[in-house]
Amino acid sequence: MNSTLHIFNPDNDLALANNNENYQSPASARKMGEDLAVLPAWWAQPGDAVLVPSIGEARIWQQEVAGFVPDVDWYSIRQIPDFDCIRPWGWNPALLKFLRLWGVADKVLLSVEQMKRIRTLSSRLSAVDILPRLVSSEHFCGESVYCTTEQEVVSALKLFSESILKAPYSSSGKGLRWGHGVYEPVLGNWCRRILKGQAGVVVEPLYNKVEDFAMEFYAEGGNVRFIGYSLFRTDSNGAYIGNLLATDKEIENRLCEKVDRNTLQQLRPAILSVLSGWLQNTCYRGYLGVDMMICRFPDFPFFRIHPCVEINLRMNMGVVARIFYDRYVAEGAKGIFSVSYRGDSEALLAEHKKLEESYPLQIENNRIVSGYLSLAPVTRHTCYRAYVLIE
């Protein structure tokens, strides 16, 4: 019997926003979950199990990357035995119902009350509440207003010449709108919909961002430990593109080209303290990340840290990149970790093969020195790809 079953469910944030156990995710989210189902193998432990749509395809891929992926077992939904632990990408009511329908024992699932608590903590309201406790000096920035009525949104918009509005629950790059000090009709329609469905809207000033980064953690209730930095990129809509693969020291040095090192290093224990109190008396066990950014200002200090843009109370791509680098990449080597989509699966397969030829893997002492590696199977039916490129 396997002790831990891992599940990649990238629709988690959408399911939390919907908050209905009968929620059906859009086809794009389901496709991503299918194409990248093996992804948890990269952070699993030997002997763990991973839920996949095709055991045969997973085994073939596992042989291709033998020596890297831990010796995990593959299970289809019809073959789930009893597990001591279920580790999804994130918890939501729809996933709980799905697992119960397939016979997973209640003893390893969240209760209704526990699920409600996790969902409450997963709201952007948590970041709004925590932020003021971390903006402790002139080297930090950050303001955030949580609005529960249209009038509060109108008032908050007047505080900032340029602002960003956020739904309390949304996935990467979704649930965001931009404001210009005026409650325009289109923006008003969006706000009314979000207020009705999620009971709140977050309004924040739009900063001159120069760097996205995060601190990643592992928590068992209030026992929280730092596991590393994440330096990542997003597109103009805020959607995730990829991570830098490098040592923690390299990432810290890069951040400290703009901000004071002592300020950055003092932030870590401060946020650990805040997170420990925040998660105390909760059932949460797993990874989480706190997204941050470095912003440019016209006056001194010219670069300041926004210490709590968002809290991801779930597994996230920054943690995947951190674990992959620490386990599988030769220290000192650098590269990128990226997740991409391409509707033309034949073109994606051709691109995958070309990258394999152009950047063959170079391995020393069981670690990657250079080259390209897909972290999930790429076939004639694949549209989503997670890969690393070490140069």
C-alpha positions in Angstrom: 0.0 0.0 0.0 1.3 3.5 -0.9 1.3 6.1 1.8 0.9 9.3 -0.3 -1.1 10.0 -3.5 -0.2 13.2 -5.4 -2.8 14.9 -7.7 -2.1 17.7 -10.1 -5.3 19.8 -10.2 -4.4 23.1 -11.8 -8.1 24.2 -11.8 -7.9 24.6 -8.0 -8.2 28.4 -7.9 -11.1 28.3 -10.3 -12.8 25.7 -8.2 -12.3 27.8 -5.0 -13.8 30.8 -6.7 -16.8 28.8 -7.7 -17.1 27.2 -4.3 -19.5 24.5 -5.5 -18.8 20.8 -5.0 -20.4 20.1 -8.4 -18.1 22.6 -10.2 -16.9 21.5 -13.7 -13.7 23.2 -14.7 -13.3 24.6 -18.3 -11.8 22.4 -21.0 -8.5 24.3 -21.0 -7.9 23.6 -17.2 -8.8 19.9 -17.7 -6.4 19.7 -20.6 -3.6 21.2 -18.6 -4.3 18.7 -15.8 -4.1 15.8 -18.2 -1.0 16.9 -20.1 1.0 17.7 -17.0 -0.5 15.0 -14.7 3.0 13.4 -14.0 4.4 16.7 -12.7 4.1 15.8 -9.0 6.7 13.0 -9.6 9.3 15.7 -9.5 8.6 16.7 -5.9 7.3 13.3 -4.7 9.3 10.9 -2.6 10.3 7.3 -3.6 7.3 5.0 -3.1 4.7 7.8 -3.5 2.0 7.5 -6.0 0.8 9.9 -8.7 -2.7 10.0 -10.3 -2.5 10.0 -14.1 -4.9 9.5 -17.0 -2.7 7.0 -18.7 -0.5 4.6 -16.7 1.1 3.2 -19.9 2.1 6.6 -21.2 3.5 7.6 -17.7 5.6 4.5 -17.5 7.1 5.0 -21.0 8.0 8.6 -20.0 9.4 7.4 -16.7 11.8 5.1 -18.5 12.9 8.0 -20.7 13.9 10.1 -17.7 15.2 7.2 -15.6 17.6 8.3 -13.0 15.9 11.6 -12.3 12.3 11.1 -11.4 11.9 9.3 -8.0 10.6 5.7 -8.2 6.9 6.6 -7.9 3.9 4.4 -8.8 1.2 5.5 -11.2 -2.5 5.1 -10.6 -5.6 5.7 -12.6 -8.8 6.9 -10.9 -10.3 3.4 -11.1 -7.3 1.9 -9.2 -7.0 4.1 -6.2 -6.4 2.0 -3.1 -6.5 3.2 0.5 -3.9 5.9 1.1 -2.6 7.4 4.3 -2.2 10.8 2.7 -3.6 12.7 -0.3 -1.5 15.6 -1.6 -3.3 17.6 -4.3 -2.0 20.7 -5.9 -4.7 22.4 -3.9 -7.8 21.6 -1.9 -11.3 22.6 -3.0 -14.9 21.3 -2.5 -15.2 19.8 -5.9 -12.0 17.8 -5.5 -13.3 16.5 -2.1 -16.5 15.3 -3.6 -14.7 13.7 -6.6 -12.4 11.7 -4.3 -15.3 10.6 -2.0 -17.2 9.4 -5.0 -14.2 7.2 -6.0 -14.0 5.7 -2.5 -11.3 7.6 -0.8 -11.7 7.4 2.9 -13.0 10.5 4.8 -10.2 10.0 7.4 -7.6 11.3 4.8 -9.7 14.1 3.4 -10.6 17.5 4.8 -13.9 17.9 6.7 -16.5 20.4 5.6 -15.3 22.9 8.3 -11.6 22.4 7.5 -12.4 23.0 3.8 -14.2 26.2 4.7 -11.2 27.4 6.7 -8.7 26.7 3.9 -10.9 28.5 1.4 -11.2 31.5 3.7 -7.4 31.7 4.2 -6.9 31.3 0.4 -8.8 34.6 -0.3 -6.8 37.7 -1.3 -8.3 39.2 1.9 -5.5 37.3 3.7 -2.8 39.3 1.9 -4.7 42.5 2.6 -4.8 41.7 6.3 -1.1 40.6 6.5 0.4 43.4 4.4 0.4 46.2 7.0 2.3 44.0 9.4 5.2 43.6 6.9 5.5 47.2 5.6 7.8 48.2 8.5 10.1 50.8 7.0 10.6 53.1 4.1 12.3 50.2 2.2 8.9 48.6 1.8 5.7 49.6 0.0 2.2 48.3 -0.3 -1.4 49.4 0.2 -4.5 47.3 -0.3 -8.2 48.0 0.3 -10.8 45.3 0.6 -14.2 46.5 -0.6 -17.5 44.8 0.0 -19.8 47.4 -1.7 -19.8 49.4 -4.9 -19.5 52.6 -3.0 -16.4 51.4 -1.2 -14.9 50.5 -4.6 -15.7 54.0 -5.9 -14.0 55.5 -2.8 -11.0 53.3 -3.1 -10.5 54.1 -6.8 -10.2 57.8 -5.8 -7.2 57.0 -3.6 -4.9 56.1 -6.5 -4.4 57.6 -9.9 -3.7 54.2 -11.4 -4.9 51.1 -9.6 -5.4 47.3 -10.0 -8.6 45.6 -9.0 -8.6 41.9 -8.0 -11.2 39.3 -7.4 -10.7 37.6 -4.0 -10.4 34.3 -5.8 -8.9 33.8 -9.3 -6.2 31.8 -11.1 -3.0 33.1 -12.6 -3.6 36.3 -14.7 -7.4 36.1 -14.2 -9.7 38.1 -12.1 -7.7 41.3 -12.6 -8.8 44.7 -13.9 -7.1 48.1 -14.2 -8.6 51.4 -12.9 -7.8 55.0 -13.7 -9.4 56.8 -10.8 -12.9 56.7 -12.4 -15.6 54.0 -11.9 -16.2 53.4 -15.6 -19.3 51.4 -16.8 -17.3 48.4 -18.0 -15.4 48.3 -14.7 -18.6 48.7 -12.8 -20.2 45.7 -14.5 -17.2 43.6 -13.6 -17.2 44.8 -10.0 -20.9 44.1 -9.5 -20.4 40.5 -10.8 -17.4 39.9 -8.5 -19.2 41.5 -5.5 -22.2 39.3 -6.1 -20.2 36.1 -6.6 -17.3 36.6 -4.2 -18.6 39.3 -1.8 -15.5 41.5 -2.2 -13.1 43.4 -4.5 -9.5 44.3 -3.7 -8.2 47.7 -4.9 -4.5 48.5 -4.9 -2.2 51.2 -6.3 -0.5 50.2 -9.6 3.2 50.2 -8.9 6.2 50.4 -11.3 7.2 46.8 -10.9 10.7 45.8 -11.9 10.9 42.3 -10.5 8.6 39.5 -9.5 9.8 37.1 -6.8 8.4 35.0 -3.9 9.5 33.3 -0.7 8.4 29.7 -0.6 7.5 27.8 2.5 6.4 24.4 3.9 3.8 24.4 6.7 2.3 21.9 9.1 -0.2 24.1 10.8 1.7 26.9 12.6 5.0 25.1 12.1 6.3 27.0 9.0 9.8 26.8 7.5 11.4 28.6 4.6 12.4 26.4 1.6 13.8 29.0 -0.8 13.3 31.9 -3.2 11.4 32.0 -6.5 12.3 34.5 -9.2 9.6 34.4 -11.8 8.2 36.2 -14.9 4.6 37.1 -15.8 3.1 38.6 -18.9 1.3 41.9 -19.2 -1.9 40.4 -17.8 -0.2 38.9 -14.8 -0.2 35.3 -16.1 2.7 33.1 -15.1 5.4 32.4 -17.7 8.3 30.8 -15.9 11.0 30.8 -13.3 14.7 31.3 -13.1 16.6 28.2 -12.2 19.4 29.2 -9.9 20.7 28.8 -6.4 19.0 30.7 -3.6 22.3 32.7 -3.2 22.2 33.7 -6.9 18.6 34.9 -6.7 19.3 36.8 -3.5 22.3 38.5 -5.1 20.2 39.5 -8.1 17.5 41.0 -5.9 20.1 42.8 -3.9 21.3 44.6 -6.9 18.3 46.8 -6.3 17.3 46.5 -2.7 19.3 46.5 0.6 20.4 43.0 1.6 19.7 43.5 5.3 16.1 44.5 4.4 15.6 41.4 2.4 17.1 39.1 4.9 15.2 40.6 7.8 11.9 40.1 5.9 12.3 36.4 6.0 12.0 35.9 9.8 9.3 38.6 9.9 7.1 36.8 7.4 7.8 33.4 9.0 6.5 34.8 12.3 3.4 36.2 10.6 2.7 33.0 8.7 3.1 30.8 11.8 0.5 32.9 13.7 -1.8 32.9 10.6 -1.7 29.2 10.1 -1.8 28.3 13.8 -4.7 26.0 14.7 -5.3 25.1 11.1 -5.1 21.7 9.4 -3.0 22.9 6.5 -0.1 20.7 5.6 1.9 21.5 2.5 3.7 24.1 0.5 2.7 27.7 0.1 4.2 30.8 -1.4 4.1 34.5 -0.7 4.4 36.5 -3.9 6.4 39.8 -3.7 7.8 42.4 -6.0 10.4 45.1 -6.3 9.1 48.4 -7.3 10.8 51.6 -8.6 10.0 55.0 -7.1 11.1 58.5 -8.2 12.5 59.3 -4.7 14.8 57.5 -2.2 14.8 54.6 -1.6 14.4 54.2 -5.4 13.6 50.5 -5.1 11.3 49.1 -2.5 9.9 45.7 -1.6 6.2 44.9 -1.8 6.3 42.1 0.8 2.9 40.5 0.3 1.3 40.8 -3.2 -0.5 37.5 -2.8 -0.4 34.3 -0.7 -0.8 31.0 -2.6 -2.0 28.5 0.0 -1.2 25.5 -2.3 1.6 24.0 -4.3 2.8 26.4 -6.9 5.2 26.6 -9.9 7.8 28.5 -7.8 8.1 25.6 -5.4 8.3 23.2 -8.4 11.2 25.2 -9.8 13.0 25.4 -6.4 12.7 21.7 -5.7 13.7 20.7 -9.3 16.9 22.9 -9.1 17.9 21.7 -5.7 17.4 18.0 -6.6 18.4 17.7 -10.2 20.6 20.7 -11.4 24.3 21.0 -10.9 25.1 23.8 -8.5 26.2 26.9 -10.3 24.3 26.0 -13.5 21.5 28.3 -14.4 18.5 28.1 -16.7 14.7 28.5 -16.9 11.7 26.5 -15.9 8.6 27.3 -18.0 5.1 26.2 -18.6 3.7 26.9 -22.1 0.6 26.3 -24.2 0.2 25.7 -27.9 -3.0 24.8 -29.5 -1.3 23.1 -32.4 -0.1 19.9 -30.8 1.9 18.7 -33.9 3.8 22.0 -33.9 4.5 21.6 -30.1 5.8 18.1 -30.7 8.1 19.3 -33.5 9.4 22.1 -31.3 10.0 19.6 -28.5 12.0 17.3 -30.7 14.0 20.3 -32.1 14.9 21.4 -28.6 16.0 17.9 -27.6 18.3 17.9 -30.7 19.6 21.4 -30.2 20.1 21.2 -26.5 21.0 17.6 -25.6 21.2 16.8 -21.9 24.6 16.9 -20.3 24.7 15.1 -17.0 27.5 14.9 -14.4 27.1 13.1 -11.0 23.4 12.6 -11.7 22.8 16.3 -12.1 22.0 18.3 -15.2 24.8 20.6 -16.3 23.1 21.8 -19.5 20.4 20.9 -21.9 16.6 20.7 -22.4 14.3 18.4 -20.6 10.5 18.1 -20.7 9.0 17.4 -17.3 6.0 15.6 -18.7 5.3 13.5 -21.8 5.0 15.4 -25.1 2.9 13.5 -27.7 0.8 14.3 -30.8 -2.0 15.2 -28.4 -0.1 17.5 -26.0 -1.0 21.2 -25.8 0.6 22.1 -22.4 4.3 21.6 -21.7 6.4 22.0 -18.6 10.1 22.0 -19.3 13.6 23.2 -18.2 16.4 24.6 -20.3 19.8 24.8 -18.7 22.5 26.7 -20.4 
